[in-house]
Amino acid sequence: MCVYGGKMSLRLSISVLMITWLFIGTAHAEVVKMIEIIPETTDEVLMNPGMGLYMAAGPNFGYQPEQDDWYMKICDVAYYRMNWSRLKPEESGNLFDDYFGPIFDFWVKKLGKRVAFRVMCENVSSRDEYVTPKWVFDKGIPSVKHTSNRGIEQTDPVFWDKRYLEIQRDFIYELGEYLDGKEGFEFIDIGSIGEWGEMHLGLHISGRWTPKQLEETGFTEEKYIQAYRYIIDAFADAFPHSQVFLNVGSYGEINDYAALRGIHFRQDGLSPSGPSSNVGKRFYQPYAKRGTKGNYEFHSGYSGMKSKGWDLRETIDKGLEDPISYLNTNIISMSRLKDAPDEVKELLTYAGRKMGFRFVLTKLKAQEEFHLDGQNPARLMVEHNWKNEGVSPCYESYALKFAVVDSAEKTVAERLHFPKTPTTLWWPGEEITERTMIRIPADTQPGEYTLKVFMYAPERPKHMILLGIAGRDSDDGYKLCKVKAVKGEERQSIVYQEGFETGSLWSASEGMKVTVDDKMAHSGKYSMLISGTQQGSWGYAAHGVKPVLPGSRYKLSCWMLVESIEPRLKPDVKIGLEDAEGKWINNKHTNPYDLSKPGTWQHLEVNFETTLETASGHLSVEKKRREAKITATIYIDDVKLELLEAP
């Protein structure tokens, strides 16, 4: 499950989470011991949402694989392409239930997989005379005659015709109403324009669009681009909750518009020299960090690659140079994948391990034990390093959940952690460090517990994200290490307390004077008087406090009396938190003084959490505006910093 590294240095160093405990009745400080864990990694193909290998399932619902077929362990999506005429042969009604129903029943409901589709309007590989339904042409839509590669005469639409685009848009809306957001629906390709619905007209294919046909139908690049933008808009509107992919080519103007509308990129021409039109370098790489996913399909089948002398590993490695989230396994049809050559099995599995994002916990530091005093909650601090070992960014903002469980697998404490560096910024190859504090209930019993981690979107808590480490449970959580809860003494709660009875004073800012006052005390005989005119500083007076523990909960309180202040900016008291090197982290402010009741003692307080980097703090009576020139007479008394909870 995990490998334990050496113990960390016993130095006070917040960067490695070393902290000091204070106990009543002791004159020494004890250093909390940390353990370092290097989790064991796994070669398992991770079937996470929004990524993965998918199977070329063909145009119809035919071959049905077995659950234990080898490729079912690396592929999670069944991909279908079909002709428009098969789904809507008549203008009224559709055959969506007849076509999609069995596919969803088998793949999604029975096998727990996902499905994806492309509806084509021109298909040289089809046996159909009408790929676009005949009723479309009966409405007067202009067309051209082509010959399929099976020798069948086909009638294809003029894609840039306005009436065709309107009819296709209505069909897209109808399709979106049926598919968008459906459980198990992974993505849909834009297939409304071009040969196979790809970004070309098949000019390189014998019997397809000719220069004469283009001229006679009024083709221009401007019309073509505008037609694509129209269809892109239709898909973006019809599928607001689903992934839509555009088969990209050399038209950068079209691709850019698609990305702006939230459409992703795919390309069906991956070869050893790279994808057609060099789309990986030209589009996939620069658009990946803008949230656009990449999707590849092989140019040729396995036997075709062999006949051309193309190397499969070289082809896959070329594709993995780009930030792709999906890869089609179309080098072999799904019906033949079961008996695929060993080379195909090995290399598709290899590609599946690299596909999309792959989050690995590279190192974990955690307290070896946490202390229970029976009165206050304890705290367990964890530092965790992550690396994305996939080829693609992650396009979802996921959270981590750390859980402390007992021997009966009952959770005694947990903490939801939203990474400071969101998972969408865990770029491939980069390492991220995060820190988490887990609050342990005061009634937790001493003993040994297991620390676990989960990753998921809180909005979809049933769908856990799989990680590239060992220790996975049946609930898709990962066991990391053992931690001990031990009974300890009650901690000293008062960290700093000052009533100014001994003459101790804070440091005054320039222009201000601090003195011990015996006329306006809140309690006892004395208070601290701050008076003068200040400009150029954030505060009137300050005092350093050390140590302030990391991952802890504190309460700061005091009493304040404002005799006069001009201009009337409400003062408060803050603690500025700093790390071990004295670098500022953040500020925690009390409620401000109510200037509608001047001359009265008012209680100011704030409860706050320290970060896991915190080492010290500075107390300050705050002005609110640094450059403001303010003349004030302020009394401070009974300042107290209390430790409420600590690791």
Sequence and secondary structure as in RCSB ss.txt:
>XXXX:A:sequence
MCVYGGKMSLRLSISVLMITWLFIGTAHAEVVKMIEIIPETTDEVLMNPGMGLYMAAGPNFGYQPEQDDWYMKIC
DVAYYRMNWSRLKPEESGNLFDDYFGPIFDFWVKKLGKRVAFRVMCENVSSRDEYVTPKWVFDKGIPSVKHTSNR
GIEQTDPVFWDKRYLEIQRDFIYELGEYLDGKEGFEFIDIGSIGEWGEMHLGLHISGRWTPKQLEETGFTEEKYI
QAYRYIIDAFADAFPHSQVFLNVGSYGEINDYAALRGIHFRQDGLSPSGPSSNVGKRFYQPYAKRGTKGNYEFHS
GYSGMKSKGWDLRETIDKGLEDPISYLNTNIISMSRLKDAPDEVKELLTYAGRKMGFRFVLTKLKAQEEFHLDGQ
NPARLMVEHNWKNEGVSPCYESYALKFAVVDSAEKTVAERLHFPKTPTTLWWPGEEITERTMIRIPADTQPGEYT
LKVFMYAPERPKHMILLGIAGRDSDDGYKLCKVKAVKGEERQSIVYQEGFETGSLWSASEGMKVTVDDKMAHSGK
YSMLISGTQQGSWGYAAHGVKPVLPGSRYKLSCWMLVESIEPRLKPDVKIGLEDAEGKWINNKHTNPYDLSKPGT
WQHLEVNFETTLETASGHLSVEKKRREAKITATIYIDDVKLELLEAP
>XXXX:A:secstr
 EEE      S  GGGT  EE BTT  S EE  EEEEEE B       TT EEEEEEESSS     TTSGGGGTE
EEEEEEEEHHHH SSSSS  HHHHHHHHIIIIIIIT  EEEEEEES  TT S S SS HHHHHTT  EEEEE TT
S EEEEE TT HHHHHHHHHHHHHHHHHHTT TTEEEEE  SSSGGGSSS  TTSTTS  HHHHHHTT  HHHHH
HHHHHHHHHHHHH TTSEEEEE  S HHHHHHHHHTT EEEEEEEBTTBSGGGHIIIIIHHHHTTT  EEEEESS
 HHHHHHHT  HHHHHHHHTTS EEEEE TTS HHHHTT  HHHHHHHHHHHHHSS  EEEEEEEEESEEEE SS
S EEEEEEEEEEE SSS   S  EEEEEEE TTS EEEEEEE  SS GGG  BT EEEEEEEEEE TT  SEEEE
EEEEEE TTSTTSB   SBS B TTS EEEEEEEEEE   B  EEEEE S S    EE TTEEEEEESSS SSSS
 EEEEEEEE SSSEEEEEEE    TT EEEEEEEEEEEEEES    EEEEEEE TT  EEEEEE     TTSTTS
 EEEEEEEE  TT  EEEEEEE S SS  EEEEEEEEEEEEEEEEB 
